[in-house]
Every structure is written in structure tokens, then in C-alpha cells.
Amino acid sequence: MAKLSKETKQRLQQLFQCGQFVIRWGFIPTVLYLVCFGAEEHLHPTSPSLMKIM
């Protein structure tokens, strides 16, 4: 395994922490957006729209 300097390890750790933050706080809003706005044309015409339900 390649040896990494202390500075490189800190940068990688910070990068992974930022990635975890983005995934944790961005996943649910992205799913809600896709459910509410992205799939409306794919819904069956007789099925109620999520926007109407909410």
C-alpha cells in the first residue's frame, strides 16, 4: 500500500466527510423532488397525483 503524508490523509478525510454530508442531507430531498415532479408523466392517468394528495 502506498504511504500517504499526513496532509494527504487529512484532505482525504475532509473529502469523505463532505461527501457523507452531501449524501445524508441531499438524498431525501432528491427523492421527494423526483417523486413529486419527475414521475408525473409516467403515472397512470387515473391514479391520484402526489401533489393533489399533499
C-alpha positions in Angstrom: 0.0 0.0 0.0 1.3 3.5 -0.8 2.3 5.7 2.0 0.4 8.9 2.3 1.6 12.0 4.0 -0.4 13.4 7.0 -1.6 16.3 4.9 -2.9 14.0 2.2 -4.7 11.8 4.8 -6.4 14.9 6.3 -7.5 16.1 2.8 -9.0 12.7 2.0 -10.7 12.6 5.4 -12.2 16.0 4.8 -13.3 15.0 1.3 -15.1 11.9 2.6 -16.8 13.9 5.4 -18.1 16.4 2.8 -19.3 13.5 0.7 -21.2 12.0 3.6 -22.8 15.4 4.4 -24.0 15.8 0.8 -25.4 12.2 0.7 -27.1 12.5 4.1 -28.7 15.9 3.5 -29.3 15.6 -0.2 -30.8 12.1 -0.6 -34.3 12.6 0.8 -34.9 16.0 -0.9 -33.8 14.5 -4.2 -36.1 11.5 -3.8 -39.0 13.8 -2.9 -38.4 16.0 -5.9 -38.3 13.0 -8.2 -41.5 11.6 -6.7 -43.4 14.9 -6.9 -42.2 16.3 -10.2 -40.1 13.8 -12.1 -42.6 10.9 -12.4 -45.9 12.7 -13.1 -45.9 11.9 -16.8 -45.3 8.2 -16.0 -48.2 7.9 -13.6 -51.4 6.2 -14.7 -54.0 8.8 -15.7 -56.5 7.6 -13.1 -54.0 7.5 -10.2 -54.1 10.5 -7.9 -51.1 12.9 -8.2 -48.9 13.2 -5.1 -49.2 17.0 -5.4 -53.0 16.7 -5.2 -52.8 14.4 -2.1 -50.4 16.7 -0.3 
